[in-house]
Amino acid sequence: GEMNYGAGYFAAIKYGAKEIIDPRPFAVGSILETFRRYPHLSKVLPAMGYGKRQVEELEQTINRCDADLIVSGTPIDLNRILNVDKPIVRVRYGVDSETEKKIDEVIEAFLRGLS
């Protein structure tokens, strides 16, 4: 809920999406509550869990929106768990060795601050 954008958003921009739809008007259930709790979210559809209820609400939200396709930046393959009326394109990402070193430095500095 704290990240304004994710990998899916950046991939959509990079590969020339004509439009990124604001998912808020289509949200139901816990997804709607998430948007209320995190009002800064406007261009991403948060998946806040993969229990039965959350999956159903994610399906409903996606099926209600008028999009040509969904760009998914979540680690889980949504095609395996959702039944939606639009194609889902999965974006994958990783950490290169230079970024990994920076992450290690941040974690080490944080841990030093705890002691």
N, C-alpha and C positions, 0 to 999 in steps of 0.2 A: 503493500500500500504506500510505501514511502517513495518508490521510484516513479517519476513522471512518465518515463518512456523505457522501453525494453528493446530486446534484440529484434523482435518482429517489426516494431515501429521503424527502427533504423534500416532494416532490410527493405521495407516498403519504400522508404524515401530513396535509398540507394538505387533501387531498381525501377524507379520512375512511376510509382503509383500515382494515378491521376487524382485520386482523392482518398483521404483517410477519414472514414466515417466516425463521428462522435457516437460511441455506443450507449451513452447514458439514457437517451429516450427509449431504448429497447430493453433495458435491464429489468430483471425480475428478481424477487426474493433476496437472497443474501448478496447477490451482485449489486442490486439496487442499494442495499444497506452499505455496502463497501463504498460505493460512489458518494453516499451521504457522509460517510466517515472520512473519506479522503477526497474532498472537493477539487483538489488540484488535478485529479485524473480526468482527462477528457479525450485523449486520443488512443487509449489502450483499454482493452477489456480484461480486467483482472480475473484470473482463475484462483479462487481463494480456497481451494481444496478439491478433492476428487472423490468424495463420498457420494452415495446415490443421489442425495438431494442436490448437492452442488453440481453434479454432472447434469441432472435434469434441468436445473436453472440455467446452466451454461448453454445447453442445447436450445432451450426456449429463447434465450437472449439472442443467440446467433441466428436462429431461424426467423426471428422477428425483424432483424435488420435487413436493409436493402443494400447488400454488398455483392459484388461479383465473386469474391473469394475472401478467405480468412488467412492472414499471415500469422502463424503461431510461433512465438519465441519461447514457449515454455519447454522445459526439459522432457516432459512426457509427450508421447505421440498421441495427440488428440484424435487422430483418425481411428485409433484402436478402441477408444472409449465413447466417442460421440456419434450420434446419428443426426447429422445436419443436412440441410438442403443446399449447401454450398461446398465447393472444394476447399480443403485446408492445406496450405503450403507450409511445410515445417522448416523453420530456420534453426540451424545449429550453430553453436559458437563454442569457443574454447579459449584457453589462456596460453599465450606463447611464453617462451622462457624469460624474456625481458619483463613482461607483465608479472609473471610468477615471482620474480625477484623483488619487484616493487611491493607486491602483496605480502611477501615474507617480511620485508622491512617494516611495513605498517603494523603487522601483527606483533613482531618483536618489540617495536616501540610501545605498542599498547600494553603488552605484557610487562615490560619494564616499568611502566607507569603504575601498574598494580602492586608492585613489590615495594 
